[in-house]
Amino acid sequence: MSYLEYNVKRVPSGLSKVLHLNWPLILLICAVASFGFLMLYSVAGGSMTPWVEPQMKRFALGMVAMFIVAFVPIWFWRNVATLGYLVAMALLVAVEFVGVVGMGAQRWIDLGFMRLQPSELMKITLIMLLAAYYDVLDIKKVSRPLWVAIPVGLILLPVFLVLKQPDLGTSILLTAGGGVVMFAAGVHWLYFAVVIAAGVALVAAVFYSRGTDWQLLKDYQFRRIDTFLNPENDPLGAGYHITQSKIALGSGGWTGRGFMEGTQSRLNFLPEKHTDFIFTTLAEEFGFLGGVSLLILYGLIIAFCLISAMRAKDRFSGLLIVGIAATFFFFFAVNMAMVMGLAPVVGVPLPLVSYGGSAMLVLMVGFGLVQSAHIHRPR
């Protein structure tokens, strides 16, 4: 019996897969989602409607999706990675023609029972395709220009379509997640140095293009940058969101005002309190300790993902888990930096906490892939 045959026979099957699930990771995910339910209940004034009940149903659906994905062998997901990417690309193109417009952006496709945001799906399918690409690529070719250009193109195609919606936040997450997979695969650091230098040049070009015929960003995106740099210039206009967010964060102190006692959210001073700015509600009601507690849960989720990545026996599984963990990290890091005034407001929700359907379901599918790699690794 060969080593491969021996290890394949040692992969769990049937009901034994349940025992091999990464249960600490599941419990941590449920704990974070519970934070979300608690805060949505608070911002609704002590009511299960209009946000808590739908969010619980979405989370339950997400858990079902996670278990289904987890029990399917990881090599199946490797084989359908290209198909998944193509489907997500087709949906992104479809948004251009039949997409639903909301809050000045065209990002969703109305499926009747829910609004699907294809850019969220792309976050996972892009990671899958890049992991599959580097799984078959000879390690000696990883840093050669031609073989670097291919994954760069795979990243830039969806980024271009997402920027047209426009959705700067998701574009950043797609680029960052794809970049982490490339770095983990062994692409030489000089490529990343060039990208960073190009990024600095692009930022300079963005500012220089303002007010010209070739302006690179929308006017509202420039207003967000102005607000980020100096929100006090327009505290009742463009700077209102971040000003109220900072007030809520500061008023929470160490232990917070108490559950459902936050004045900024209860008196509706805080906009988007159930979506992008829900962390400020948590910090106001539970203070610094509440915010740190959520951060610890997030950190533990990433830690368990990375442990699974290090234990993976194949390149695809390891890169896939690292990519999903990185995407999850950028999700909450960008959101928290945004509401604290450390980054421009780019419309990134707080994962598993903010109210929303597409982002939660896609994240749960991503964790299902992590579980699939964990369950089906040879033991």
C-alpha positions, -999 to 999 in steps of 0.1 A, spaced: 0 0 0 14 34 -10 16 64 13 -11 82 -7 -35 52 -5 -28 48 32 -36 85 38 -67 85 17 -81 56 37 -74 75 69 -96 105 57 -128 105 78 -160 93 62 -197 92 70 -208 103 105 -172 104 117 -168 137 98 -190 153 124 -164 144 151 -136 158 130 -152 192 125 -132 221 140 -157 226 168 -138 254 186 -140 274 153 -178 268 151 -183 279 187 -163 311 181 -184 319 150 -216 314 170 -202 337 197 -194 365 173 -229 361 156 -244 364 191 -227 397 196 -244 408 164 -279 396 175 -275 414 208 -265 447 192 -292 445 165 -317 439 193 -304 470 211 -304 494 181 -340 482 173 -350 495 208 -355 461 224 -373 445 195 -367 413 175 -379 432 144 -369 445 119 -333 432 121 -328 404 146 -352 378 133 -341 381 96 -304 380 108 -310 349 128 -326 332 99 -297 341 76 -272 328 102 -291 296 105 -291 293 67 -254 301 67 -247 274 92 -265 248 71 -245 260 41 -213 257 61 -220 221 71 -229 211 36 -197 226 22 -177 211 50 -189 176 44 -180 177 7 -144 166 0 -119 194 -4 -107 181 -37 -142 186 -52 -139 223 -43 -105 224 -59 -119 209 -91 -148 235 -93 -127 265 -84 -125 277 -120 -162 272 -126 -170 292 -94 -148 321 -105 -165 322 -140 -200 321 -124 -190 350 -101 -176 369 -130 -208 363 -150 -229 377 -121 -206 407 -118 -212 414 -155 -249 409 -151 -250 435 -124 -240 461 -151 -272 453 -170 -299 441 -145 -284 451 -111 -305 468 -85 -295 503 -75 -293 512 -38 -277 542 -20 -263 554 -53 -246 521 -62 -255 493 -85 -242 462 -67 -271 437 -62 -291 412 -83 -327 407 -71 -335 370 -67 -369 376 -53 -363 361 -19 -331 380 -14 -307 404 -30 -274 388 -40 -242 408 -41 -220 390 -66 -189 409 -54 -192 391 -20 -192 357 -38 -161 368 -58 -142 372 -25 -143 334 -20 -142 322 -56 -111 343 -63 -93 328 -33 -103 293 -45 -91 299 -80 -57 313 -69 -52 284 -45 -60 259 -73 -36 278 -97 -7 276 -73 -15 240 -64 -8 229 -100 20 254 -108 56 242 -105 72 259 -74 101 270 -96 78 291 -118 60 309 -90 80 341 -93 86 342 -130 69 372 -146 46 353 -169 33 332 -141 29 362 -119 10 381 -145 -17 354 -147 -30 357 -111 -26 395 -112 -50 395 -142 -74 372 -124 -75 397 -95 -77 428 -116 -106 417 -137 -132 415 -109 -116 445 -92 -123 466 -123 -159 454 -124 -165 461 -87 -150 496 -90 -175 504 -117 -204 497 -93 -188 516 -75 -176 497 -44 -141 508 -33 -142 488 -1 -149 454 -17 -122 462 -44 -97 467 -16 -107 434 0 -104 415 -33 -69 430 -40 -57 424 -4 -70 388 -2 -56 379 -36 -22 395 -27 -20 374 5 -25 342 -14 2 351 -39 26 360 -10 18 328 8 24 309 -24 60 322 -25 59 351 -50 90 372 -45 87 402 -23 101 425 -49 68 422 -68 49 435 -38 74 463 -34 67 474 -69 29 472 -62 33 493 -31 53 519 -50 27 519 -78 0 523 -51 17 554 -38 19 568 -73 -18 559 -79 -28 578 -47 -9 608 -60 -26 605 -94 -60 603 -77 -55 636 -59 -40 652 -90 -70 641 -111 -95 658 -90 -115 683 -109 -101 672 -143 -118 655 -172 -100 622 -163 -110 623 -126 -103 588 -112 -128 587 -84 -164 598 -80 -172 631 -63 -187 613 -33 -155 592 -29 -134 624 -28 -158 638 -2 -151 607 19 -114 613 16 -119 649 27 -140 638 56 -113 613 66 -86 639 66 -106 666 84 -142 656 94 -145 688 116 -148 709 84 -184 697 78 -196 681 110 -233 683 99 -227 672 63 -200 649 49 -183 646 83 -215 637 102 -210 599 101 -175 598 115 -181 627 140 -210 609 156 -191 576 155 -162 591 174 -186 606 200 -201 571 205 -167 555 208 -155 580 233 -186 581 254 -184 543 261 -153 546 283 -139 515 297 -171 495 306 -197 513 285 -230 530 293 -248 497 296 -269 475 274 -295 495 254 -283 527 272 -263 541 243 -275 576 235 -260 580 201 -278 549 187 -310 551 207 -315 588 198 -307 581 161 -276 604 161 -256 575 147 -263 567 110 -261 531 96 -261 519 132 -273 484 122 -248 479 94 -214 496 88 -213 515 122 -226 488 145 -192 485 162 -196 520 176 -229 510 192 -212 480 208 -183 502 220 -207 528 234 -228 503 253 -200 479 264 -170 502 263 -134 494 256 -137 460 272 -166 450 250 -147 461 219 -116 442 229 -137 411 237 -150 411 201 -115 416 188 -103 386 209 -130 364 193 -120 376 158 -83 369 166 -91 334 179 -111 326 147 -81 336 126 -58 316 149 -78 284 145 -79 289 107 -41 294 105 -36 263 127 -57 243 102 -36 258 73 -4 247 90 -18 212 94 -30 209 58 -12 182 38 -18 197 4 -9 231 -11 -45 239 -22 -59 235 13 -32 255 30 -34 285 5 -72 284 6 -74 286 44 -48 314 45 -67 334 19 -100 330 37 -85 339 70 -68 370 54 -101 381 38 -119 378 71 -91 398 88 -93 426 63 -131 426 66 -131 436 103 -98 455 102 -111 479 75 -145 483 92 -130 491 126 -104 515 111 -132 531 92 -155 538 122 -126 550 143 -116 575 118 -83 557 109 -95 550 73 -120 566 49 -156 554 50 -157 527 23 -189 508 32 -174 475 46 -197 457 71 -185 442 103 -183 404 96 -210 382 113 -222 413 133 -235 438 108 -270 433 94 -269 418 59 -274 387 39 -248 382 11 -218 390 32 -228 366 60 -238 337 37 -206 340 17 -185 341 49 -202 310 62 -195 293 29 -158 303 33 -157 288 68 -173 257 53 -143 254 30 -120 258 60 -139 230 77 -138 208 45 -100 212 44 -98 204 81 -120 173 79 -106 158 48 -69 162 55 -51 128 58 -47 117 94 
